[in-house]
Each structure stands twice: as C-alpha cells, then as structure tokens.
Amino acid sequence: METGPKVERAILAAVEVKSRAALWDLKDTVLELAYLARTAGAEVVGEITQHANRLTSTYMGKGKLEELQELAEAQEADVVIFDDELTPAQQRNLEEALQLKIIDRTALILDVFGRHARTHEGKLQVELAQHQYLLPRLVGQWSHLERLGAGIGTRGPGESQLETDRRLIRQRIQKLQQELEQVRKRRGLYRGQRKNSGVPLATLVGYTNVGKSTLFNALSSAGVTAENQLFSTLDPVTRRIRLPSGAPLLLTDTVGFIQKLSPTVVAAFRATLEELADSDLLLHVIDITHSKASEQALVVENTLHDLDLAKKPRLLVVNKVDLLALPSEGQAQAEAGARLVYSAMPELQDHPRVFVSAAKGWNLDGLRREIEAQLMALEGPLVVVRGSGLG
C-alpha cells in the first residue's frame, strides 16, 4: 500500500509569440519548464506547443486547446502547466475548458520556492509572493480553489485559501510586508556594521543551478545546500574568507535567477536582493557546459539591469570547466576547452573572467587573486585592503 503523496501527472503547454523578442527558442524553454515541474515533484507525461501571433483568452488557439484536452485525457493527466504567467481570466477559461488543475510558470516557481524555503525569512518571502499571486485570482473563483486540492501550486498558503476572503488575504499580505520590512531593517543594520568594519563584500549571482552554492562552499567551507536542482538556495548566507594577501572578504550566496521571473516574485525577495546593491563586487557565475550558457548569462545581466545594478563592478566566474575534459585529461586541458567554448560567446566579453571548477577545486586560488585585484582597482576596497595591514 502506498502511503506517500500521489505523484501528479503533468502536461506542459507553451506558446511562442512571433512578435515577442525572446532569448530562448520554444524547445529550450519547454525543457526548462519540464525541469521545474520535476523539481516540484511532478511526472511530465506530455507537452503541447504552438507558434502564434498572439496569446488568446485561453492562452492557445482553439485547435491546440482541443489537442491539449485530448492529450490530457489520453495520459490521465492531473495538471496542465503553462510556460507563461496566465491572467486570471485565462486561468478561469482554461479551467472551465479542461476541467483540470491549471498551473502557470509563476505558480510553479513559487511552489519550488515553497519546497526549498528553510529559514523564517525565506518562508515569509515565499508566502508573501504566493498571496500576492493568488489575490487577483480569487475574485469569483471559489470553484477554481475547490478543484485545486493538494499538490503542486498549493504549498504555502495553499488550501487555507478555501476559508479566506479577500479582506483576510490583504490583511495577511500587510502583516507579511511589515514582518519583511523588519527583516529588511535588520539586514540594513548588519550591512551598516559590515561597512563600518571596513571589510569589502562580494556577492555570488547567477542563473539557477550554475554551481553558485558549490563554489560558495568551496571558498568558505560553509556547508550550504548545493544540489543539482533549481533554486536549492533561497536564503542569503554570508561568510568571511581570506584573500591571498591575508585581507578579509565577506562572501554572500544568493538566490539564483531564471527567465520569465515575475516582478511579483522579485518584489517579494527585495530584502534578499538588496544584498546585491551593497556589494563591492558581483561574482557572476556561469555554467560553461550548459547549451544556453550565454542566454542564461544575459538573463542575469538583464535582471541586474532591472534592479538598477547594471553599473555594479563584476567578475565572471566561468564554472564547471572540468566537465569539458575527458577523464584522462587534466585541469589544463579542461581550461583550454572552456576558453574555446567561451570565446564563441561574444555577449560575455565585456567583463574580466576566471575559469574554475568548484566541484574539483580547480583554480580557486586564481579566483581569489582576481577578486583581490578587482577590489584593489576600486577606490573604497582599495583603502580597506591596503589599510588592513595584511596587504
């Protein structure tokens, strides 16, 4: 007899709008959606895609919607996951047409966040984003919530919404915002203390699952969760490390970015993302082995731009170079292969870079030296490093 939760059978649905500029083609964005779905605990049993001039009131065209309904029935699907954030009207229309649970990309990402939130702050941020997402979808949609049941998209506030009206949800949102504002103020005090200590701060940024936490652990021996899955780290963690001269550096690991990240989610994680604004140097980690490495890097750069951090000094950390070498080859051959792959990515040539393998510990000393060199080139940290008596 099975006692664990039922694994939900999911159909993926995606539309590529011809007039909408996109870094990713339809195939790659669906692959990422499948990865997200599996991270959330679903079994992907089929997919439907469409190229169209625009999105409709049911997201897809009538013919594709009929195909989707037939596929869902044939595969005995429990849920259909859409690659874009649906409007409340689209979600309601799809539920009426398909009579299935409907999840969009934002709800799926929030579900994954809900699985991985460990600290009180992380849980507050996820719950706030979930409530803000759910609020406009509650109006006249009690039947939608009754059909949700358990599973993907219901962790966090989830089924409690069955007994909650809009007024109570708004009150909860207000309370969460107040609690997070207190978190934000505490973080501001900590950041002020760090600035007064004269120790520079570097922050790891990057697309989700590029190896940031593995690199953080390799540099700091912090023991942060580092798993081969999306968004394994939600909460920022800071550790003090030593640069080659002996000067101290504060290193912070943060949540990873992903394409089509909703502004609601970004806003909810404001307290976390403010760590980036106070950093002296951003370490942008790139998975050189990923087929969409340059596109992933551009998503990160665009997100930094949206956060008004485009001018923040940064160092590109080209990670996982060990995977570009045969087992019989060593670090030199792996780095040579990584340089060759990297050279074919003109979009990434604007910033200094270091080639490393966080998993193997390759060239971490070189990374520390480059971090120190970049800090020495900055007016503020220059005084810190030289004035510490250690450099």
Buried (B, 14 or more C-beta within 10 A) or exposed (E): EEEEEEEBBBBBBBBBBEEEEBBBEBEBBBBBBBBBBBBBBBEBBBBBBBEBEEBBEBBBBEEBBEBBBEBBEEBEBBBBBBBBBBBBEBBBBBBEBBEBBBBBBBBBBBBBBBBBBEEEBBBBBBBBBBBBBBBEBBEEBEEBBEEBBEBBBBBBBBBEBEEBEEEEBEEBBEEBBEBBEEBBEEBEEEBEEBBEEBBBBBBBBBBBBBBBBBBBBBBBEBEBBBEEBBBBBBBBBBBEBEBBBEBBBBBBBBBBBBBBBBEBBBEBBBBBBBBBEBBBBBBBBBBBBBEBBBBBBBBBBBBBEEBEBEEBBBBBBBBBBBBBBEEEEEBEBBBBBBBEBBEEBEEBEEBEBBBBBBBBEBBBEBBBBBBBEBBBEBEEBBEBBEEBEEB
